[in-house]
Amino acid sequence: MAHPQLTYNRNRARQMAQGTWKPWANPAHVREHVHELLETGTFQAIGVVASLGRMTVWDIANGVRPAIKADTAEALLAVTPEDVQPQRVDADGSMWRLRSLIAMGHTTGRITRALGTSNDIIEPLIRGERATVGASLRDDINRLFDAWWDKRPPRRTGAEKAAACKALQRAAVHNWPCPVALDEDELDLPGYKPAGRWRYAQGTGIAIEDPLGKWRQAAPENTTRQADRAAETEREAG
């Protein structure tokens, strides 16, 4: 299979020669295609294959751009799920790590932002709807777990308090134990189920916002999305 960037270059050259080249494209179809790719890959993986930045892919997937360049559209449309299929590993360990962070009061949105991925990928993992997870995402989840396992989210505002409360209620209803109740010697074994039950945990302090540096990697685009993150916190608080 030809590399997507090479395929795009050939198509562009042919269209230019025929006088049919259009520099702009409507992103709706591209956005749908990117969402399909995100079922098996990450923003980063898609961007690497298409020779685009991760935040460019993020912008298109989340409808930030009302129009995109035709070359960007074609580069993305040339990417197939097979191109971005990561190495897969069993998802049970990641699932319980994520659930245990919710048991500490961290919302899905907060976890997703810290991992630099999308809710469409993280929420199915939390619900146990994915048998496998990409190895790179598994590694990021492990790093986030190590940073937050004994930390609670900030509760500086009413919205943050309500969001944390909602996360705690979800964990209590489903009886998801806190990180300290997980058996790390068995956590990554397929079919692992913790023996512990949910109990309220105060933690040892407040979790830092960006332990993996995903926000810093996304700068300066990230700084323009502060309002979006605040709005998401309000929605999670109900």
Helices and strands as residue ranges (DSSP letters): H 4-18, E 24-25, H 27-37, H 43-50, H 54-61, E 68-69, H 70-77, H 81-84, E 88-90, H 92-102, H 108-115, H 119-126, E 132-134, H 135-148, H 158-174, G 179-181, H 214-218, G 221-225, H 226-236
